[in-house]
Amino acid sequence: MTEDTMAADETDGGDRQFVTALARGLDILSCFRPQDRFLSNHEISRRTGLARPTVSRLTYTLTKTGHLLRDEASGAYRLAAQVLRLGFSVLGAMDVAERCASEMDALREGANPYVSVALAERSGTRAVYLAVRRRQQAVSLSIDVGARLPLFYSAMGRAILVGMAEGEREEVLCAAVQEFPEQRERMKRGLDDALIDYERYGYCTNFGVWKPEINAIAAPLRSLDGTSVYGLNVGGPSFLVSAEALHRDYGTRLVAAVDRLGGH
């Protein structure tokens, strides 16, 4: 393989600064879901869309770097401690969770004992939970730190979208349409609904849109330096936390909490 061929293989769309091999390796790490224990090269290939020989080379490399562990009996892979170390480094650098802790605790202690309060940030076309506060009740949402929610359908994701600049929002929509072309119109409606909600209430809603069993409201929270947008969410099981109760008991408090955090 010539130097020019190698360079071409490591770039994307003529962008010589983009290293395709690195991006593909990150795609492999990202394809593991919370419920996954081990994934075979075949399943990784199916999830990422990468060719099996490419996946084999990358999983071998990621095993050597300590990011994957290979089960000798099955030949399948699981995430290794090196990935966890990266995750803790990211969380350690995010002072936003600490900054929001007291406001999240206060929202959690509201009228309904079944609500959960959460904070999330965008990762690609998903919102990823950074922190969760919930009351100690037998029935509550089982969404924890690290959970990934759809941007265009969840209240949390919609709040993040409305907090973005219009141009950035359009870029995210284009990326989501490329990933899920069959959902183009539904995602556009979701974005339109989010903007209408935000204009009307100062927060976004999801009353059974993402999942029938979940009701939630969420507001955008900007970092103090203005470079990042987060979502602050209040929600719960729809049979215990009604849309009316969220509007009545938590809507104004949610907006006030974001204002106090200086991020509206």
PyMOL commands that set and color helices and strands:
alter all, ss='L'
color gray80, all
select helices_A, chain A and resi 3-9+20-30+41-48+52-64+81-93+95-108+155-162+166-179+181-201+243-260
alter helices_A, ss='H'
color red, helices_A
select strands_A, chain A and resi 68-70+77-79+116-123+126-134+148-150+204-207+214-222+229-237
alter strands_A, ss='S'
color yellow, strands_A
deselect
rebuild
show_as cartoon
